[in-house]
Amino acid sequence: METKSFKAKDISYILKEKYDGSTIINAVYNNKNIGYVSFVVKRGKAWLYKVFVNEVFRHLKIGTNLIKLFENYCVEHLVKDIEGKYYPEEKDEIVRKFYQDNGYSIDREYYDIYVSKNTLSKQKVDIELINDNHVEEIEKV
């Protein structure tokens, strides 16, 4: 099991490869898990299970950083395609915009909705630092 850490201001991002073949990247603030992205990489493809950020910490670029770290992992592991099932919820437009802003296609197949992205030519990207205004917002929580 591999564990790596990345840091952006006071939020740490911890990558853990699990024994079952899945990988999770946790966003941690004050020793509390505030978000994560979970996925599996196999034979040049990645299956994105879920991106989640605690509602109090949304709109601070944490979800975007989790996606960037996930995509960097994919680049390192020579992944060509990313796919995932998308589960609409009551804030569907916000979630849909999040995926689209991060370069994902959203496709419907009968009742199921999928997100996908081709990473063949993708370069690794840096995660965004959270500016001081965001830290003040977090401190209020």
N, C-alpha and C positions, 0 to 999 in steps of 0.2 A: 504494500500500500504506500503510495507516494503522497507527501504533503508538501505544498509550497505556499508561501505567503507573499502578498503584495500589499502595499499601503497607499492610500490616497487620503491625505489629511488625517483625520482621526478614525477613519473607517479602514479596517483591514479586510482583505479578501483572501480566504484560505481555500486552496484547492486540495481535495482529497479524492484519490482514486480508491474505490472500494473493491473488496474481494469478489463481488458478484459481477464485475466488469463495468459498473456504472461509475460516473464521476460526478462530484458535486463541488461547486464553488460557493462558499458561504460569505456573506457580507456581515462583518461583526463590528459593533460599536459598543464600547464600555462592557466588553465581555458578553454581550448579548447578540444572538443571531437575529439580524434584522432583514435578511433576504438571502436568496439563493438561486442558482440555476443548476438544474440536474440534467444529465445527458449520458448517452452511451456512444462510443466510437468503435466501429467495427468495419473492417475491410474497405477503408476509404470513404465511409459514410458516417454521418453523425445523426443520431436521433435525439432531438431536443424534447425533453419531457416537460419541464416547467421552468418558468421564470417567475419569481415571487419576491415582492418587496413589501414589508410591513407598511400599512396605510399611512402611518405617521411619518415615514421616511420617504414617501413617494415625491416625485418632482425634484429630487436632489441629484439626479444622474446616476443613482446607484444601479438601477435596472440596466441602463445603458452600459455602465462599466462591467456589470456581470456578463452581458452579451458580448462585449469586446474581449473580455478575458476568455470566454467560451470559444469565440472565433479564433483567438490567438492559439488556444489549445488545438483547435482543428487544423490551423496552418502548420503547427509543429508536428502534428500526426498525419500530415499529407491527406487530409480530408478534402474531397472534391465537392461533395454535396451535403447540405444540412436539410433535414426534414423534421417536422414535428406536428403533432395534432394540436389544434387550437380549440380551446373550449370557451365559447362566448359566455359572457356573464352580463350582469346588469350594466356594467360600465364598458360595454362592447366597443364603442367608438374610441375610447381612450386606449384600450388594449390594441385594437386594430392599428391606430395611429402609431403606437409605440413600435410595433413590428415593422410597419411601413417606413417609419423614420430611420430604422436601423437596416433598411435595405432588403427586407423580406417580402416575398410574394405571398399573397393569401389566396388560396384556391378552395373552391367548394366541390366536394364529390358526394352527391346525394345529400345526406344529412350531416356529413362530417366536413370539417373545415381544417385545412392544413396550411402550415407556414413552410416556406422553403427558401433556400439561398444557395447560390453556387459560389464556392470559395476558391476555385481553382487558381485564380490569379491574385488572390487576396494577400496583402502584406500584413504583417503584425502591426497593430496599432497601440498607441498609448491610452491608458485610461485617463479619465478627466479628474483633475483635482477639484475638490469641493471648495468653493470660495468661502471667505469668512462670513458672508451673509448667511450661507447655508448652515455653517457651524452654529451661528446664533440661533437659527430656527431649531436645530437639533437640541441645543442646550435648554430651550424652553420646554421641551417634552418632559 
